[in-house]
Amino acid sequence: MSRTGEFAHVGVSLHPERSFAVVVHGAAVLPVEPARADLDGTIASAVRTAIGEFPGGPIAVTVDLAPMLLDAITRADSGLPRVAVIRVVPRPATDPALARSPAALVERQVARRFTVAGGHDLLGNELCPLDQGRLAEVCAELAAGSIRHVAIVAAGSQARPGHERGVADAIQTAIPGARISAASEYGGHGLVAREATVVLDCALAGVAEQLIDRCERVLSRLPGEFQLRVARGDGGYTTASRIRTMPVVAFGATDALEVCGAAYLEGLADCRVLLTRDGTQLAGEVRHGLAQVSLAESAGIGTELVVPTAVLTPERDVTRSGVPGRMPDVPIVRARRTPELLACVGAAVSSPTSWLDEVAFIESADQLRTVRRDAEERATAYVTANGAAPGTAFFTEVSTVAVPYSPAGTVRIRVRVAGTPDIGLAQPLQEAP
């Protein structure tokens, strides 16, 4: 979170009933009260406020889509497209409970399920050859039907995605124009979490694209230079084009944004933030201006996803001097502003981020260093693509831990990178046709 104030930041939080926005310029935080509180009116009013108060510079507009995406998933009449799920595993599940997602909201998006024999273990060893005959049958059945959204998850694809990509290529050939989400694009672990991620990614593609289109149309009608960004689940941001192809990355961003927004308003880069939710106090940690994140069950969904979100834990009996029985190592911040304003501030001051979560097999310390360096270089490239100025990337998490119940030398590598926003990436927006 930067207080440089070199250009105006607009933070927008989109909700089904209305939208909210603030303008941030250094220490100045200006809530926006639009005449029309829908998406179009809120963004237009916020940008005009930024132009009027801080003229002469480019304006960054960061939008939190998460409340709209959650509403689309949880609302029964949202009209989301149904998804076909293809599992690439050695054999089909024999227990019906294992053949479906444990999360009812995820399973509600699934129209058909197929199993194609294939897959790899975590080290990339083939468990069985890809069943080309069965794959051809699945392609023919999908081509003859009306489903055009397909989620693919293959065992071990985070280590070797060959079978998953083979299935995706076959589906694309059989159904040109199909929307395909592959689990290998997200990394992570666990068939259930990886499958839930790509199902939601498929189902939310249309909603995310419509929202981004509307944002771009509003900005294209306004004078000035703008950079449209979309908040990520970890509280950072990425480009609008990235969310068009991977909309689930924007899922669950609001918690992290609220935590970061509260910290920013207090002028703290390291603190413990207390939020009130339904009468319960939840604590989130901020370090170096970024929310601490993890892979956990997403609120309102009922299962874990493989995109990181803020870690919020129940907190009780907190006093100004600290938490009984434990001395706090950072200041404690009680969030006293509305959740919507905090989310807008967090969006406005967010930084570009990226995240890698992978498995590797190492046999020596030298090989471990090589694997880590490769992961760090790729994460750095990703954060630059997400909007960081070249040369500004810094690592907020680099961890290497042994994978339990796996052969010796199997490690899980996590890399989280952030950077300084590059406003030079701003391009004039064209009126959408």
C-alpha positions as CSV (number, residue, x, y, z in Angstrom):
1,M,0.0,0.0,0.0
2,S,1.7,3.2,-1.2
3,R,1.1,6.7,0.1
4,T,3.1,8.3,-2.7
5,G,0.0,10.1,-4.1
6,E,1.5,10.3,-7.6
7,F,-1.9,9.7,-9.2
8,A,-5.5,9.3,-8.1
9,H,-6.8,5.8,-7.2
10,V,-10.4,4.9,-7.5
11,G,-11.7,1.9,-5.6
12,V,-15.1,0.4,-6.5
13,S,-17.0,-2.4,-4.8
14,L,-19.8,-3.8,-6.8
15,H,-22.8,-5.2,-5.0
16,P,-26.2,-6.5,-6.3
17,E,-28.2,-3.8,-4.7
18,R,-25.8,-0.9,-5.3
19,S,-22.2,0.0,-5.8
20,F,-19.7,1.9,-3.6
21,A,-16.6,3.9,-4.4
22,V,-13.9,6.1,-2.9
23,V,-11.1,8.2,-4.4
24,V,-7.7,8.0,-2.7
25,H,-4.8,10.3,-3.3
26,G,-2.0,9.8,-0.8
27,A,-3.5,10.4,2.7
28,A,-6.7,11.9,1.2
29,V,-9.7,9.5,1.1
30,L,-12.9,10.8,-0.5
31,P,-16.0,8.7,-0.3
32,V,-18.2,9.1,-3.4
33,E,-22.0,9.7,-3.1
34,P,-23.3,9.1,-6.7
35,A,-26.7,10.3,-7.8
36,R,-27.1,6.8,-9.3
37,A,-25.7,4.0,-7.2
38,D,-25.5,1.4,-10.0
39,L,-22.2,0.3,-11.6
40,D,-22.3,2.9,-14.3
41,G,-23.3,5.8,-12.1
42,T,-20.9,5.0,-9.3
43,I,-17.8,4.6,-11.5
44,A,-18.6,7.7,-13.5
45,S,-19.2,9.8,-10.4
46,A,-16.0,8.5,-8.8
47,V,-13.9,9.3,-11.8
48,R,-15.3,12.8,-12.2
49,T,-14.5,13.3,-8.5
50,A,-11.0,12.2,-9.1
51,I,-10.6,14.5,-12.1
52,G,-12.1,17.4,-10.3
53,E,-10.0,17.0,-7.1
54,F,-6.8,15.8,-8.6
55,P,-6.6,17.0,-12.2
56,G,-3.7,16.5,-14.6
57,G,-2.7,12.9,-14.0
58,P,-3.8,9.4,-15.0
59,I,-6.4,7.6,-12.8
60,A,-6.3,4.0,-11.7
61,V,-9.7,2.3,-11.2
62,T,-9.7,-0.9,-9.3
63,V,-13.0,-2.9,-9.1
64,D,-14.0,-5.5,-6.6
65,L,-16.2,-8.0,-8.5
66,A,-16.4,-10.5,-5.6
67,P,-19.8,-9.6,-4.2
68,M,-21.4,-9.9,-7.6
69,L,-19.7,-13.2,-8.3
70,L,-20.8,-14.6,-5.0
71,D,-24.4,-13.4,-5.6
72,A,-24.4,-15.1,-9.0
73,I,-23.3,-18.4,-7.4
74,T,-25.6,-18.4,-4.5
75,R,-28.8,-17.0,-6.1
76,A,-30.9,-19.8,-7.6
77,D,-32.3,-17.6,-10.4
78,S,-29.0,-16.1,-11.6
79,G,-29.1,-18.0,-14.9
80,L,-25.5,-19.2,-14.8
81,P,-24.6,-21.7,-17.6
82,R,-24.4,-25.3,-16.5
83,V,-21.0,-27.0,-16.7
84,A,-19.8,-30.4,-17.9
85,V,-17.1,-31.8,-15.7
86,I,-14.5,-34.2,-17.0
87,R,-12.3,-36.0,-14.5
88,V,-9.1,-37.6,-15.8
89,V,-8.3,-40.3,-13.2
90,P,-7.4,-44.0,-13.4
91,R,-11.0,-45.2,-12.7
92,P,-14.4,-43.7,-11.9
93,A,-15.4,-43.2,-8.3
94,T,-17.5,-46.2,-7.0
95,D,-19.1,-44.2,-4.1
96,P,-21.7,-41.7,-5.4
97,A,-20.6,-39.2,-2.7
98,L,-17.0,-39.2,-4.1
99,A,-18.3,-38.7,-7.6
100,R,-19.7,-35.3,-6.9
101,S,-18.6,-32.1,-5.1
102,P,-19.3,-32.0,-1.4
103,A,-20.3,-28.3,-1.8
104,A,-24.0,-28.1,-2.9
105,L,-23.5,-24.7,-4.5
106,V,-20.7,-26.1,-6.7
107,E,-22.6,-29.2,-7.6
108,R,-25.6,-27.1,-8.6
109,Q,-23.6,-25.7,-11.5
110,V,-22.8,-29.2,-12.8
111,A,-25.0,-30.5,-15.6
112,R,-23.0,-33.6,-16.6
113,R,-20.1,-35.5,-15.3
114,F,-17.7,-37.7,-17.2
115,T,-14.6,-39.8,-16.3
116,V,-11.8,-40.5,-18.8
117,A,-9.1,-42.9,-17.7
118,G,-5.7,-41.3,-17.3
119,G,-3.7,-39.0,-15.0
120,H,-0.4,-38.8,-13.3
121,D,0.9,-38.9,-9.7
122,L,2.4,-35.8,-8.0
123,L,5.8,-36.6,-9.4
124,G,4.5,-36.7,-13.0
125,N,4.6,-40.5,-13.4
126,E,1.7,-41.7,-15.6
127,L,-0.9,-43.7,-13.7
128,C,-2.4,-45.0,-16.8
129,P,-2.5,-44.0,-20.5
130,L,-5.2,-41.5,-21.6
131,D,-8.2,-43.5,-22.8
132,Q,-8.5,-42.0,-26.3
133,G,-11.6,-44.1,-27.1
134,R,-13.5,-42.9,-24.1
135,L,-12.4,-39.3,-24.8
136,A,-13.8,-39.6,-28.3
137,E,-17.1,-40.8,-26.9
138,V,-17.3,-37.9,-24.4
139,C,-16.5,-35.4,-27.2
140,A,-19.2,-36.8,-29.4
141,E,-21.8,-36.7,-26.6
142,L,-20.9,-33.1,-25.7
143,A,-21.0,-32.0,-29.3
144,A,-24.4,-33.4,-29.8
145,G,-25.8,-31.6,-26.7
146,S,-26.1,-28.0,-25.7
147,I,-23.5,-27.7,-23.0
148,R,-20.7,-25.3,-24.0
149,H,-18.9,-24.8,-20.7
150,V,-16.4,-27.6,-19.8
151,A,-14.3,-28.0,-16.6
152,I,-11.4,-30.4,-16.8
153,V,-9.4,-31.7,-13.8
154,A,-6.8,-34.5,-14.2
155,A,-5.0,-36.3,-11.4
156,G,-1.5,-34.9,-11.2
157,S,-1.9,-32.2,-13.8
158,Q,-0.2,-29.7,-11.6
159,A,2.9,-31.8,-12.1
160,R,2.3,-33.0,-15.6
161,P,-0.6,-31.4,-17.5
162,G,-0.3,-33.5,-20.7
163,H,-3.4,-35.6,-20.3
164,E,-5.5,-32.5,-19.2
165,R,-4.3,-30.5,-22.2
166,G,-5.0,-33.5,-24.5
167,V,-8.6,-33.6,-23.3
168,A,-8.9,-29.8,-23.7
169,D,-7.6,-29.9,-27.2
170,A,-10.0,-32.7,-28.1
171,I,-13.0,-30.8,-26.7
172,Q,-12.0,-27.6,-28.5
173,T,-11.8,-29.5,-31.8
174,A,-15.1,-31.1,-31.3
175,I,-16.8,-28.0,-30.0
176,P,-15.2,-24.8,-31.4
177,G,-15.9,-21.9,-29.2
178,A,-16.5,-23.9,-26.0
179,R,-15.4,-22.3,-22.8
180,I,-12.9,-24.6,-21.2
181,S,-11.3,-24.3,-17.8
182,A,-8.3,-26.6,-16.9
183,A,-7.2,-27.2,-13.3
184,S,-3.5,-27.1,-14.3
185,E,-3.8,-23.4,-14.9
186,Y,-4.3,-22.8,-11.1
187,G,-1.9,-25.3,-9.4
188,G,-2.9,-26.2,-5.9
189,H,-3.7,-29.6,-4.4
190,G,-6.7,-31.8,-3.8
191,L,-9.0,-33.1,-6.5
192,V,-12.1,-31.6,-4.7
193,A,-10.6,-28.1,-4.4
194,R,-9.1,-28.1,-7.9
195,E,-12.4,-29.3,-9.4
196,A,-14.5,-26.7,-7.5
197,T,-12.2,-24.0,-8.8
198,V,-12.6,-24.8,-12.5
199,V,-16.3,-25.4,-12.2
200,L,-16.8,-21.9,-10.7
201,D,-14.3,-20.5,-13.2
202,C,-16.5,-21.9,-16.1
203,A,-19.8,-20.8,-14.6
204,L,-18.7,-17.3,-13.8
205,A,-17.0,-16.5,-17.1
206,G,-20.1,-14.8,-18.6
207,V,-20.9,-12.7,-15.5
208,A,-17.3,-11.5,-15.1
209,E,-17.1,-10.6,-18.8
210,Q,-20.3,-8.6,-18.7
211,L,-19.2,-6.7,-15.6
212,I,-15.8,-5.8,-17.1
213,D,-17.5,-4.8,-20.4
214,R,-19.7,-2.4,-18.5
215,C,-16.8,-0.9,-16.6
216,E,-14.8,-0.4,-19.8
217,R,-17.8,1.2,-21.5
218,V,-18.3,3.7,-18.7
219,L,-14.6,4.7,-18.7
220,S,-14.5,4.9,-22.5
221,R,-17.1,7.7,-22.3
222,L,-15.1,9.8,-19.8
223,P,-12.2,12.2,-20.6
224,G,-8.8,11.3,-19.4
225,E,-6.4,8.4,-19.1
226,F,-7.5,5.3,-17.1
227,Q,-6.1,2.0,-16.0
228,L,-8.8,-0.5,-15.2
229,R,-7.8,-3.2,-12.7
230,V,-9.7,-6.0,-11.0
231,A,-9.1,-7.0,-7.4
232,R,-7.8,-10.6,-6.8
233,G,-8.8,-12.9,-4.0
234,D,-5.5,-12.3,-2.2
235,G,-6.2,-8.5,-2.0
236,G,-3.9,-7.6,-4.8
237,Y,-5.1,-6.8,-8.3
238,T,-4.6,-8.0,-11.9
239,T,-5.6,-6.8,-15.4
240,A,-9.1,-6.9,-16.7
241,S,-8.0,-9.2,-19.5
242,R,-6.7,-11.7,-17.0
243,I,-10.0,-11.9,-15.2
244,R,-11.8,-12.4,-18.5
245,T,-9.9,-15.6,-19.0
246,M,-9.6,-16.6,-15.3
247,P,-12.6,-15.0,-13.5
248,V,-12.3,-17.2,-10.4
249,V,-9.1,-15.3,-9.5
250,A,-11.4,-12.4,-8.5
251,F,-13.5,-14.6,-6.2
252,G,-13.4,-13.8,-2.4
253,A,-11.4,-10.6,-2.7
254,T,-13.6,-8.5,-0.4
255,D,-12.2,-9.9,3.0
256,A,-8.6,-9.1,2.0
257,L,-9.6,-5.6,0.7
258,E,-11.4,-4.8,3.9
259,V,-8.4,-5.8,6.0
260,C,-6.0,-3.8,3.9
261,G,-8.4,-0.8,3.8
262,A,-8.6,-0.6,7.6
263,A,-4.8,-0.8,7.9
264,Y,-4.3,2.0,5.3
265,L,-6.7,4.3,7.0
266,E,-4.6,3.9,10.2
267,G,-1.4,4.4,8.3
268,L,-0.1,1.0,9.2
269,A,1.7,-1.5,7.0
270,D,1.9,-4.2,9.7
271,C,-1.1,-4.7,12.1
272,R,-3.9,-7.0,13.2
273,V,-7.3,-5.9,12.0
274,L,-10.5,-6.7,13.7
275,L,-13.6,-6.9,11.6
276,T,-17.2,-7.4,12.9
277,R,-19.3,-9.9,11.1
278,D,-22.8,-10.9,12.4
279,G,-21.8,-9.9,15.9
280,T,-18.5,-11.8,15.8
281,Q,-15.1,-10.3,15.7
282,L,-12.8,-11.7,13.1
283,A,-9.1,-10.9,12.9
284,G,-7.0,-10.6,9.8
285,E,-3.3,-9.9,9.6
286,V,-1.5,-7.3,7.4
287,R,2.2,-7.5,6.7
288,H,4.0,-5.1,4.5
289,G,0.7,-3.6,3.4
290,L,-0.7,-7.0,2.2
291,A,-3.3,-9.2,3.8
292,Q,-2.0,-12.6,4.9
293,V,-3.7,-15.2,2.8
294,S,-4.1,-19.0,2.6
295,L,-6.0,-21.7,0.7
296,A,-9.1,-22.2,2.9
297,E,-12.8,-22.8,2.6
298,S,-14.3,-19.8,0.8
299,A,-17.1,-18.1,2.7
300,G,-20.5,-19.0,1.3
301,I,-19.3,-21.8,-0.9
302,G,-18.7,-24.7,1.4
303,T,-15.4,-26.0,0.0
304,E,-11.8,-24.9,-0.5
305,L,-10.6,-23.4,-3.7
306,V,-7.1,-23.2,-5.0
307,V,-7.0,-19.4,-5.2
308,P,-5.8,-17.7,-2.0
309,T,-8.0,-15.5,0.1
310,A,-7.6,-13.6,3.4
311,V,-7.2,-15.6,6.6
312,L,-9.8,-14.4,9.1
313,T,-9.9,-16.1,12.5
314,P,-12.4,-15.6,15.4
315,E,-11.1,-13.2,18.0
316,R,-12.5,-12.7,21.5
317,D,-12.0,-10.3,24.4
318,V,-9.7,-8.0,22.7
319,T,-8.6,-4.9,24.6
320,R,-6.7,-1.9,23.5
321,S,-3.6,-3.3,25.3
322,G,-3.8,-6.6,23.5
323,V,-5.2,-10.0,23.6
324,P,-5.4,-11.7,27.1
325,G,-2.8,-14.4,27.4
326,R,-0.8,-13.2,24.4
327,M,1.2,-10.1,23.8
328,P,0.5,-8.7,20.3
329,D,3.6,-8.3,18.1
330,V,1.9,-5.6,16.0
331,P,-0.7,-2.9,16.6
332,I,-4.3,-3.9,16.8
333,V,-6.8,-2.0,14.6
334,R,-10.5,-2.0,15.1
335,A,-12.3,-1.4,11.8
336,R,-14.7,1.5,12.5
337,R,-15.8,2.3,9.0
338,T,-18.4,0.5,7.0
339,P,-17.3,-2.7,5.3
340,E,-18.1,-1.3,1.9
341,L,-15.9,1.8,2.4
342,L,-13.0,-0.4,3.7
343,A,-13.3,-2.6,0.7
344,C,-13.2,0.4,-1.6
345,V,-10.1,1.8,0.1
346,G,-8.4,-1.6,0.0
347,A,-9.1,-1.9,-3.7
348,A,-7.9,1.7,-4.4
349,V,-4.5,1.1,-2.7
350,S,-4.0,-2.5,-3.7
351,S,-0.8,-3.7,-5.4
352,P,-0.3,-6.1,-8.3
353,T,0.3,-9.6,-7.0
354,S,0.8,-13.2,-8.2
355,W,0.8,-16.6,-6.5
356,L,2.3,-20.0,-7.4
357,D,1.6,-23.3,-5.6
358,E,3.4,-26.2,-7.1
359,V,4.9,-29.7,-6.3
360,A,8.4,-30.6,-7.3
361,F,10.8,-33.6,-6.7
362,I,14.3,-32.7,-5.5
363,E,17.3,-34.9,-4.8
364,S,19.8,-32.3,-3.6
365,A,20.2,-28.9,-2.1
366,D,21.4,-27.6,-5.5
367,Q,18.3,-28.9,-7.2
368,L,16.1,-27.3,-4.6
369,R,17.7,-24.0,-5.2
370,T,17.2,-24.4,-8.9
371,V,13.5,-25.3,-8.5
372,R,12.9,-22.4,-6.2
373,R,14.7,-19.9,-8.4
374,D,12.6,-21.1,-11.4
375,A,9.4,-20.7,-9.4
376,E,10.4,-17.2,-8.2
377,E,11.3,-16.1,-11.8
378,R,7.9,-17.3,-13.1
379,A,6.0,-15.6,-10.3
380,T,7.9,-12.4,-11.0
381,A,7.0,-12.6,-14.6
382,Y,3.4,-13.1,-13.7
383,V,3.2,-10.1,-11.3
384,T,4.7,-7.9,-14.1
385,A,2.0,-9.1,-16.4
386,N,-0.5,-8.3,-13.7
387,G,0.5,-4.7,-13.7
388,A,3.7,-4.3,-11.7
389,A,6.4,-1.9,-12.9
390,P,9.4,-3.8,-14.1
391,G,12.1,-4.2,-11.4
392,T,9.7,-3.5,-8.5
393,A,8.7,-7.1,-7.7
394,F,9.4,-8.3,-4.1
395,F,8.6,-11.7,-2.5
396,T,6.2,-11.7,0.4
397,E,6.2,-15.5,0.8
398,V,8.6,-18.2,-0.4
399,S,8.1,-21.6,1.3
400,T,9.2,-25.1,0.6
401,V,7.8,-27.9,2.7
402,A,7.8,-31.7,2.4
403,V,4.6,-33.3,1.1
404,P,3.4,-35.8,3.7
405,Y,2.8,-39.4,2.7
406,S,4.8,-39.0,-0.5
407,P,8.2,-40.3,-1.6
408,A,11.2,-38.6,0.0
409,G,12.2,-35.4,-1.9
410,T,8.6,-34.4,-2.8
411,V,8.2,-30.8,-1.8
412,R,5.4,-28.2,-2.1
413,I,6.6,-24.7,-3.2
414,R,4.6,-21.6,-2.6
415,V,5.6,-18.2,-3.9
416,R,3.7,-15.0,-3.5
417,V,5.0,-11.8,-5.2
418,A,3.8,-8.2,-5.1
419,G,5.1,-5.1,-7.0
420,T,4.6,-1.4,-7.4
421,P,1.8,-0.4,-9.7
422,D,2.9,0.6,-13.2
423,I,0.5,3.4,-14.3
424,G,2.4,3.6,-17.5
425,L,0.4,0.6,-18.6
426,A,-2.7,2.7,-18.9
427,Q,-4.2,2.7,-22.4
428,P,-7.0,4.8,-23.8
429,L,-10.2,2.6,-23.6
430,Q,-12.1,2.1,-26.8
431,E,-15.9,2.2,-26.9
432,A,-17.1,-1.4,-27.0
433,P,-19.2,-2.3,-30.0
